[in-house]
Amino acid sequence: MTRPELVVFDMIGTTVQASEKIPQAFTNAFIEEGIRLSTAELSSVRGKSKREAIRELLRIHGGEDIAERRSDEVYATFKQFLLESYRNEPIVSIHGAETVFGWCRERDIKIAVTTGFDRELAAVLVQKLGWLDSIDALVCNDDVSAGRPAPDLILAAMRQLNCSKVERVASVGDTVSDLEAGAHAGTGWNVGVLSGAHSRDQLLAAPHTILIGSIVELPDVLPG
């Protein structure tokens, strides 16, 4: 079987260790609006555009008018909390991430990292991890018109790296939204990893070609 030309990796939970920073940032931002989010609500928006997730949750709790008027302010609070956390606290990659990047490099497979964060947030992570020379493209939510589960992040990575054959793209992520985005794009490999936000049962119910424990197992399931 022909190996992929491009692997599109999600960031948090797939290549970067998940932590309580993101749900805590959501919680803090919404508490300032007098809204307490449930664990189920926090889980439901994992993997999605953070702006779109905030708008969706505001719409649920306050209606369309509140979502329209307050989403920018809530997002600003969320972002500020995360920026302070990421700038001042350690950021840890998923075990084996750099090894898998090296495996791709040795086979001339291009590497893109995509995220529901905007570029300012994502750039902090990439810089602190020392990945500026390890990846070929970083595609952020503010680079596209629609975040996951739309396929736009994957398609933008393909355009940026001159990869025209979606069947030769592998997408890898830890959430239902990641897998839905891969399916909507039509990637040749749509790989779910169990190292992040969603459980095996949740990922099994989403479109996928294979589930693995983490990206360290990716070379075992891709043609090399």
Secondary structure by P-SEA (a helix, b strand, c coil): cccccbbbbbcccccccccaaaaaaaaaaaaaacccccaaaaaaaccccaaaaaaaaaaacccaaaaaccaaaaaaaaaaaaaaaaacbbbbcccaaaaaaaaaaaacbbbbbbccccaaaaaaaaaaacccccccccccccccccccccaaaaaaaaaaacccccccbbbbbccaaaaaaaaaaccccbbbbccccccaaaaaaccccccccccccccccccc
